[in-house]
Amino acid sequence: MQDKNPLKISEMFDEIASYYDYMNNIISFGSHYIIKLFALKQLELRENMMILDACCGTGDFVRILSKSGLRVIGLDFSKEMIKIAKSKNPHGVFIQGDVTDLAFGENEFDVITIGFGLRNVENRQKALEEIYRVLKPNGQFLHLDFGEHNFLSKIFDFIVPYIVKFCKKKSSNYEYLINTKNEYPQPDEIIEEFENAGFKFVKRKDFFFGAISVQIMQK
């Protein structure tokens, strides 16, 4: 099982922040941003909604949602990721914080999103409890991450080390990526986990034959 000590993970993301987007573009052949666009289209959004993007990374979700005039707060525990997110979203609101201990009151947000982030949280149950607590009744929770451990997932595992080596990046960081992807619950399993935390399933949409999956839940 991959070590997800919060300090260790925060340091790792601080280290890779400067080239995180660059590597994502290469590894996904530029598709990751398009997938994020289509994932967010699964939400029912209205003006004046309050949205929290937890584990916001370099701020792609914040950037997409802000373009629609929605009020979004990005939160991440990596200070270097937050710096990159702010540079990409100069007018955005970003907070360095921990998804397992959110500094918000109960029922504050209409929507909470988390893309490729929950997989890196050591105490996933505590994170879900916090997301549920700060989400308004009937609020939407969007989760996007790797999905089925299928043939495309295995191809990803095969090609990534070669891409990392070619780009001369630290291999252990991307070994972590592959290991956490393969250890992470598949979509049906993570939906069950969300339901056990009190959420109600709304819908699921898969990309690349299920290798990437988004789930919409409701409080």
C-alpha positions in Angstrom: 0.0 0.0 0.0 1.4 3.4 -1.0 2.4 5.7 1.8 0.1 8.8 1.9 1.5 10.6 4.9 0.1 14.1 4.5 3.5 15.8 5.0 5.2 13.5 2.5 2.5 13.9 -0.1 2.5 17.7 0.3 6.2 17.8 -0.2 6.0 15.6 -3.3 3.4 17.9 -4.9 5.4 21.0 -3.9 8.3 19.4 -5.8 6.4 18.6 -9.0 4.2 21.7 -9.1 6.4 23.6 -11.5 6.1 20.9 -14.2 2.8 19.3 -13.2 0.7 20.8 -16.0 3.4 20.2 -18.6 3.7 16.5 -17.7 -0.1 16.1 -17.5 -0.4 17.4 -21.1 2.2 15.0 -22.3 1.0 11.9 -20.4 -2.6 12.5 -21.4 -1.8 13.7 -24.9 -3.6 16.9 -24.1 -6.9 15.2 -23.2 -7.0 15.9 -19.4 -8.3 19.4 -19.7 -11.0 18.3 -22.2 -12.1 15.6 -19.8 -12.3 18.1 -17.0 -14.5 20.3 -19.2 -16.9 17.4 -20.0 -16.9 16.2 -16.4 -18.0 19.6 -15.1 -20.8 19.7 -17.7 -22.4 16.8 -15.7 -23.2 19.3 -12.9 -26.4 21.3 -12.7 -25.0 24.8 -12.3 -26.8 28.1 -11.6 -25.8 31.7 -11.0 -24.7 32.6 -7.5 -23.8 29.1 -6.5 -20.9 28.7 -4.0 -18.4 26.1 -5.2 -15.4 24.6 -3.4 -12.8 22.8 -5.5 -11.0 20.6 -3.0 -7.5 19.4 -3.7 -7.5 22.0 -6.5 -4.0 21.4 -7.7 -3.0 23.9 -10.3 -6.6 25.2 -10.6 -8.0 23.8 -13.8 -11.5 23.2 -12.3 -11.4 26.8 -10.8 -10.4 28.2 -14.2 -13.2 26.4 -16.1 -15.9 27.2 -13.5 -14.9 30.9 -13.1 -15.3 31.4 -16.8 -19.0 30.7 -16.3 -19.2 33.5 -13.7 -19.5 31.1 -10.8 -18.0 31.8 -7.4 -15.3 29.2 -6.7 -12.8 28.7 -3.9 -9.8 26.5 -4.6 -8.2 24.6 -1.8 -5.1 22.5 -1.7 -2.5 21.6 1.0 0.5 22.1 -1.4 1.6 25.8 -1.2 3.5 25.4 -4.5 0.4 24.1 -6.3 -1.6 27.0 -4.9 1.0 29.4 -6.3 0.7 27.9 -9.8 -3.1 28.0 -9.5 -3.1 31.7 -8.6 -0.8 32.5 -11.6 -3.3 30.8 -13.9 -6.3 32.4 -12.2 -5.2 35.9 -11.1 -8.7 36.8 -9.8 -9.4 33.4 -8.3 -9.7 32.8 -4.5 -7.3 30.1 -3.2 -6.7 28.7 0.2 -4.0 26.4 1.5 -5.8 23.8 3.6 -6.6 20.2 4.3 -9.6 18.5 2.9 -9.8 16.3 6.1 -10.2 19.5 8.2 -12.0 22.1 6.2 -12.1 25.6 7.7 -15.7 26.2 6.8 -19.0 26.0 8.6 -21.8 23.4 7.9 -23.9 23.7 4.7 -21.8 26.4 3.1 -21.4 25.1 -0.5 -23.8 24.3 -3.3 -21.2 22.2 -5.1 -18.0 20.6 -4.1 -15.6 19.2 -6.8 -12.5 17.1 -6.5 -10.5 16.0 -9.5 -7.6 13.5 -9.3 -7.2 14.5 -5.6 -9.1 12.2 -3.3 -6.7 9.3 -4.3 -3.9 11.2 -2.5 -5.7 11.6 0.8 -4.5 9.3 3.6 -7.8 9.4 5.6 -10.4 9.3 2.8 -13.3 8.6 5.2 -12.5 11.8 7.1 -12.3 13.8 3.9 -15.8 12.5 2.8 -17.2 13.4 6.3 -15.8 17.0 5.9 -17.1 17.3 2.3 -20.5 16.1 3.4 -20.5 18.5 6.4 -19.8 21.7 4.4 -22.1 20.8 1.5 -25.6 22.2 1.6 -28.6 19.8 1.7 -29.2 18.5 -1.9 -25.8 19.9 -2.8 -23.8 18.2 -5.5 -20.5 16.4 -5.1 -18.4 15.7 -8.2 -15.5 13.2 -8.1 -13.2 12.7 -11.1 -10.3 10.2 -11.2 -9.0 7.1 -12.7 -11.6 4.4 -13.1 -11.7 0.8 -14.3 -8.4 -1.1 -14.1 -8.8 -2.1 -17.7 -6.6 -2.6 -20.7 -6.2 1.2 -21.2 -5.2 1.6 -17.6 -2.5 -1.1 -18.2 -1.2 0.7 -21.3 -1.0 3.9 -19.2 1.2 2.0 -16.6 3.4 0.8 -19.4 4.1 4.1 -21.2 4.3 6.5 -18.4 7.8 5.4 -17.1 9.2 5.9 -20.6 7.6 9.4 -20.9 9.0 10.3 -17.5 12.5 9.1 -18.4 12.4 10.9 -21.7 11.4 14.2 -19.9 14.1 13.6 -17.3 11.7 13.8 -14.3 12.0 12.0 -11.0 10.7 8.5 -11.6 9.5 7.8 -8.0 6.9 10.5 -8.1 5.3 8.9 -11.2 5.7 5.4 -9.7 3.5 6.8 -6.9 1.0 7.9 -9.5 0.8 4.5 -11.0 0.6 2.7 -7.7 -2.1 4.9 -6.3 -4.1 4.6 -9.5 -4.0 0.8 -9.2 -4.8 0.7 -5.5 -7.7 3.1 -5.8 -11.3 1.8 -5.8 -12.9 1.3 -9.2 -16.0 3.4 -9.9 -18.6 1.0 -8.5 -16.5 0.6 -5.4 -16.0 4.3 -4.8 -19.7 5.0 -5.4 -20.5 2.5 -2.7 -17.9 4.3 -0.4 -19.6 7.6 -1.1 -23.0 6.1 -0.3 -21.7 4.7 2.9 -20.7 8.3 3.8 -24.3 9.5 3.3 -24.3 10.6 -0.3 -26.9 9.6 -2.9 -25.8 8.5 -6.3 -27.0 10.7 -9.2 -25.0 9.7 -12.3 -21.7 8.5 -13.6 -19.9 9.2 -16.9 -16.9 7.3 -18.2 -14.1 8.3 -20.5 -11.6 6.1 -22.4 -13.8 3.0 -22.0 -14.0 3.6 -18.2 -10.3 4.2 -17.6 -11.3 7.7 -16.3 -14.6 8.2 -14.6 -16.7 11.0 -13.0 -19.4 10.4 -10.5 -22.0 12.9 -9.4 -23.4 12.4 -5.8 -25.9 14.4 -3.8 -26.2 15.2 -0.1 
